[in-house]
Amino acid sequence: MTNYISHTCEFARDPNVLLQAFAGEPFCYLLDSSLHDPQRGRYSFFGCDPFEVYRHKARTDLDGLRAAFARYRFCDDTGTVFPAGIVGYLAYDHGLYQERIRFCSIDDLGLPDCLFAFYDVGAVIDHTTGSVTVYSTGYPETDPDRRARRARERLAWMKDRLGKTANLSTDGPGSSTLPAADEPAWTGNFTRDEYERAVGRALEYIAAGDIYQVNLSQRFSLDHGGDARPQDVYAMLRRYSPSHFGAYFDVGDFQIISSSPERYLCLRGRDVLTQPMKGTRPRGADPQEDRRLRDEIICSGKDRSELLMITDLERNDLGRVCQFGSVKVLQQRVIEEYATVFQAVSTIAGKVREDCDGFDVLRACFPGGSITGCPKIRAMQIIEELEPTRRSVYTGALGYISYNGNMDFNILIRTILADGQNYHVQVGGGIVAESTPAAEYQETLVKARAMRACLAALRTAPAPEGGR
């Protein structure tokens, strides 16, 4: 048989409806572009029921994942973005092992550092054409006849399940008006005083010349309470805080719920790009305040210097795996608008060398510079010293690697982790010489606002019937 078979049909519904239809299926994922534009938000990807799952903890490389992936790699020159492949994440903590950082913090969550599920069937939603294409590879079968038969059976299964979503309702488009609810009792891995002292210590390292910038974060946790199902949390988060790189990934024991606006890496053939973000302001309560806050981020010397440093760091990281002279800054600093914040973004691109593949690119650039600092390794050492608990999936990367070699990953910011007992919200910001501890603490609250509001509202809403 060919590499895969496919079927395309009209799909004029919100991708979130798929979570309602498939909730509870093993390793259900939705890579969700709830902000649609041709460059970053044209497609959403959905799948479940993988035939293989790879995971590891405390390893320094990706050789095991690369070997597992190689069994299913195929050549495809049709231009198809994602005709099935592997979906998963690299936790920030994988970078600690990769760079052999000395551990100081507590690994209280204990989650895998690397987890990828291998899918033989999946759906690609094209928001431009309003269609959905189901792809089926027949994997893990290798005998041509058995593989072709499995591909047909699995394609029919997915088509049938998608057909049953026709009468399911969705919550409609996003809104910047967050739900009102009483603030529940959050617990943190820092008190405010402790966080501001940690910022002060980071400023001392900057003054001493150890680093130019470091990203410091804190985690807020809320007990599950039995009211809010993970898929309902995601549905509300994407409604009130839509993004280009949203994601829902249900591992069974835990769920990753993300409305990330930041692209970590995108690889198409040999063309790679990364789009780091640095500089955040809240959206205003009215158009006049909105303009003032937008002008504030444009004119901020602190925010400009943060992004310039990280842009240079990412150029150097890509230069390790790209052809000489091919790495270019395509956009130096663009202000983007989201439902609750303004963000400053740059775009860096290059052409990957012939002797390197996507796994080499992941290795060279991980973890992302925007969520570590620079110099990267020294910043990671200081983060490990100052933050009391391991970051786990927070500021890692989640996305896909297609069997044709294409890949696209977000940075796991604006992300909620559900572990069955608690919902965890972690947020941070870049510390530079111009930073002040009080302002940095306040910035973390701005970034947590949408996630905390959604969880608070769902805790007070009636529990939905069915589901997990």
N, C-alpha and C positions, 0 to 999 in steps of 0.2 A: 504494500500500500504506500501511498504518499506519506509525508511527514505527519499529516493530520487531515481530518475531514471537518467540514464546517457547515453551518446553516445560519442564514441571516433572515431576520424578520423585523417587523416594526415593533418598537418598544418606546411608547410615549409616556412612560411612567417614571416616577422618582426612583432612583436606584435603592433608596432606603427601604422600599417595599420588599426587596429581596431578603432583608434581615428578618422581616416578619414571617416570610414564607419558609425560610431555611433555618431559623433559630433552633439550636440544639443539634444540628448536623455537625459531625466532627470537623474541627479546624475550618470552620466557616470564616471567610474573609470578604471584606469589601474595601477595595482601594478606590476612594471616592473623591472625584473632582466635583464638589458641590458648588464651586465657583467656576463657571464655564468660560474658557477662552481658547482659541485655537492652539496656542503655544503650550499652555500648562494644564488646561482643564477640558480638553476635548473628550477624553475617554475616562470611563470608570471600569473597574475590573472586579469580577465576582467569581467565587468558587467555593467548594467544600469537598469533603470526603477524599483526602489524598490517599495515594497507594503506599507512601513511604514518608517517614518523618525523621529528619536528622537533627540532633541536638548535641551540644557539648557544654561543658563548664570547665573553667580553669585551663584552657588551652591557649597556646601562643600563636596559632596559625589557623588558616582555613583549608589546609590540605585535605582533611577528611571530607569536607563539603565539596571541594573541587573534584575529588575522585568520584563521589557519589553522583554529582551533576554530569560528569563526563560520560556516564553510561547512557544518558538520554539526549545529549547534545545533538542537534541536527543543523544542517545548512538550509537557509531559507532566504531567497532573494525576492520574495513577493512584496516586501515592504510592510508586512503585517507586524504590528507593534508587539503583540503579546499573545501568540497562539498556544497558550498553556505554558507552564513552567513551574518554578518554585517560588513560594511566597514565604516571607518570614522576617526575622529581625536579627540584628547584631546589637546586643546591649552595650551601653557605654563601658561596662566593666570588662568586656572583651578587649577593649583598647588598653586597659591596665595590664592585662597579661601580655598582650602583644608587645607593648613597650617596656615590659618588665618593671613596672612601677611598684615601689615598696608599699605594702598595704598598711593603712592606719585605721581605716573606718570599719564599721560593722556591716557584715552582709546579712542584714536582718530579713530580707525578702527571700533570698536563696533561689532565685529563678535562673534558668539556663542563660548562659552568656551568648549563645548562638542557637537559634531554632529556625529551621526551614522545613516546610511541608512540600512534598512533590505531588503535583496535580496532573491528572491525565485529561481532565475536562474542565472547562471554565467558560465564562461569558464575558464579552467585551461590549460595553455600551458606548455607542458613538453619540455624543450629545449634539453634534452638528447635524447629523442626518436623522436622528431620532430612531436609530435602529439598534438591535442587539445581534451579535454574532456569537454562536456557540461553537467552540472548537473542541475536538476530541482526538487524542493521539493514539489511544489503544494501549498505552503504557500501563503496567510494566511488561506486558507480553513482548516477546522478541520474535517468536515464530510468525511469519507474515500472515498466515490465515487466521490464527488465533488473535493476533493483534488487530486485524481488520474487523473481525467479529466483535471484539470488545469495544473498539472505537464506535461501531454502529450502535451497539447496545447502550453505551454510556451517552452518546449524543441524544438518543431517543429519550433516555431517562431525564437528562437536563432539559430538553425541550418540553417534556410533559410537565415538569415541575415549574418551569417558567410560565407555561400556559395557565397554571392555576393561580398566578398572581394577579390576573386581570381585574378581579373585583376587590382587591385589597386597597385600602385608602392610605394616603400619606399625609404628612403634616404641611405640605406646601413649601413655598420658598422661604428663605431666611429672613430674619428681622433683627435689627439692632436693639430692639426693646427686650431686655432680659426679663424673665419671669420674676415676680416679687415673692419673697418668702422670708420667714424668720431665719436668721443665720443659726445653723446648728453648732454644736460644740466640736470644733476641730481640734486635733492635737498636732503638734509640730515637732520636727526634729531639732528645731532651734526655738528659743524664746526670741522676742524682738531684740533684747539687749545682747543676747549671744550672737545673733546674726550681725548686728551692727559692729560688735567687737571683731567678728571674723572679717568683715569688710575693712575695718581699721587695720587688721593684721595684713590683709592683702595690699593695702596702700603702703604699708611699711616695706613689703617686698618690692613694690614698684619703685619706691624712693631709693631703695638700696641697689637697684639695677638688676635684680633677679629676673624680672619680667617687665613687659610693657603693658600687659593686659591679662586679666584672668576672669573667667566666668564663674561666679559663685551662686549656688542655688540652695533653696530650702524646700522641704516637703511638708505638705499638710495632709492629714489623714482623717477620714470620717468612717465610723463604723457602718456596716452595710445596712443595718436597720430592717432588712427584709422587704423594703418597699420598692426600691428601684432596681429593675433588671438591667444588666449591662447594655443590652440592645436598645432599651428605652433611654438610657443615658446618652447613647450615641445619637439616637434620633433627635433628642432635644438639643444636644450640643451642635449638631450640624445645622439645625434650624436657626439657632441664635448666633452661631459663630461659624458660618460656612468657610471653606478653605479650598485651596487647590490640591492639597495633599492629605486630605482626611483619610482615616483608616479605622476599620474595625477588624480585629483578629482574635478569634475565640480559640484558645488553646485547650480549653476544658477546665483546667485548674485555675486559670486566670484569663482575663480578657484585656486587650490593649484597645483603648478608645481614644482616638486622636483627631484633632482638628488642626493639624500642623500646617502653617503657611509656607514652610521652608523646604526647598528641594536640596537634598544632600548631593546626589549624583544622578545624572541621566546619561546613559550610553546607548547610542544608535550606530551600529556598525563600529567604526573607529572614532566617531565623533563623540566627545564627552564634554559635559558642562556641569558646573556647580553654581549655586546661587545663595551665598551666605547672606544672612540678615543681621544687622546691628543698628540699634536705635529704635526706640519704641515711645509712642505717646498714646494716651487714651483718646477715643473719639469724643467730640464735644456734645453737649446737650442740645445745641442749636447750631445753625450754619455759621454764625459769627464765631462762636467758640471753636467750632471745627476748623475754620480757617486759621484762627490764632494758633491752635495746637499744631496744625500742619506747618505753618511758618516757623514755629518754634523748633521742630525737628530739622527743618531745612537749614536753619541758621545755627544750630548747635555745633560748636567746635568739638565738644566731647564726643557726640555721636558720629561726627565726620571722621575724627581720628580713629575711633573704634573700628569703623567699617574699612577704612584705608588699611589699617594694620592686618585685619583678617583677610582682606582681598589679596594682599601681598603674600600672606601665609598660604592661601589656597593656590595661588599661582605657583609657588614653590612646590607644594604637594603634587599638583598635576604635572609639573615639570619632571618629576621622578619617573613617570611612566609614559609621557607624551613625546612625540617627535620634536627634535630641537627646533626652536623658533615658532612652534605652532600654538603655544599657549598665549591667549590674548584676553584682555579685559574688554568684553563687548559692551557692558554698561557699568559705569563707575559707581553711580549712586542714584537710585530711583526710589521715590516715595510711593508706597503702595497703601491703598485703603482697604481695611477689613471692617467687619461689623463692629468691633469694639476697640480697635487700635489702628494707628498708623505704623508702618514699618519701613525702614530704609534697606534697600536690597542692591547687591551688585551681581553681575553675571560674568563668569570666567569660563572660557572654552579652550579646548585643545584637541589634537588628534593623537590617539593612542598608538604607540609603537607596535610594529608587527610581532615583536617577541613578548608582548604583554597581552593579558586578557582582562576580563572584567574583575576577576578575583584579585589580580595585581592592582587594579585601580582602587578597589575597596581597601586593600591593605595599605596603599600609599597615602590615602586621604583620611583614614579612620583613626580616631573619631573626628568629626567635623571641627574645623578651627573656630567657628562662630560660638561653639559651646565649650571650648577649652580655654583659649587665650593664646598669647604668643610671648616667647617661644613656646611651642605646644607642649613639649615633654616637661619642661620646668613648670608650666602652668598646671599640667595634670598632677604633678607631684604636690603642688601647693593645694590644689583642690582636695586631694586625698588627705592632706594634713588638716584642712580647715572644716570640711564637711563631715559630720559625725557618722553618717550612714552611706553605704554604697548607693550609687545612682540607679543601678540595675538597668531597666530599659530606657529610663529617662535620658535624653540626649544621645541615645543610640540612633539606629536607623532602621526603618521598616520599609519594605517594598518587594519588588519582584525581580527575578532573573528569568527571562524567557529562554526556552530551549534553543532559540535561534541566537542567543547571546546578548540581546538587548536587556537593559536593566533600568530601573528607575526607583530611587529611594528618597524618602523624606528624612528630615531630622525629627526625632520624637520629642518635640516641644508641644505645648498646649495639649498635653496628653494626660488622660486619666488611666490609671492601672487599677483594675478590679481583681481582687484575689479571693473572693468568696466571703471574706470577713470584713474587709475595709476597701474603701475607695481612696486611692493615693493621688494627690495633685502636687507635682513638683514644678517649681518655677525659679528662674534665676535672671541674672543680668551681668553685663560686662563691666568690670571694675578697671578704670584707668586713673591716671594721676589726678584728673579733675573731679573724680567721684566724691560724693559725701555719703556716709553711712545711712543717714535718714532717708535720703532720696533713693538710694539703692533698695532699701527695704520697701519703700512705697512702690517702686517699679515692679517688684515681685507681686504685690497685691493687685496691681493693674493687670498683669498678665494672667493672674489666677481668676480674675473676676468672672468671666463667662463660665468657666468650669465649676467654680464654687456655687454660682447662682443656679445652674442647671441641677446640680446635685441637691441643693437645698430645696428647690421647687419640687423635685421628684419625691423627696422624703415626705412631703406634706400632701402629695396627691394620692388619690385612691390607687391601690395596687391593681395593675391590669390582670386580666384573666389569661391563663395559659402561659406558654413559654417555659423558660428555664425555672 
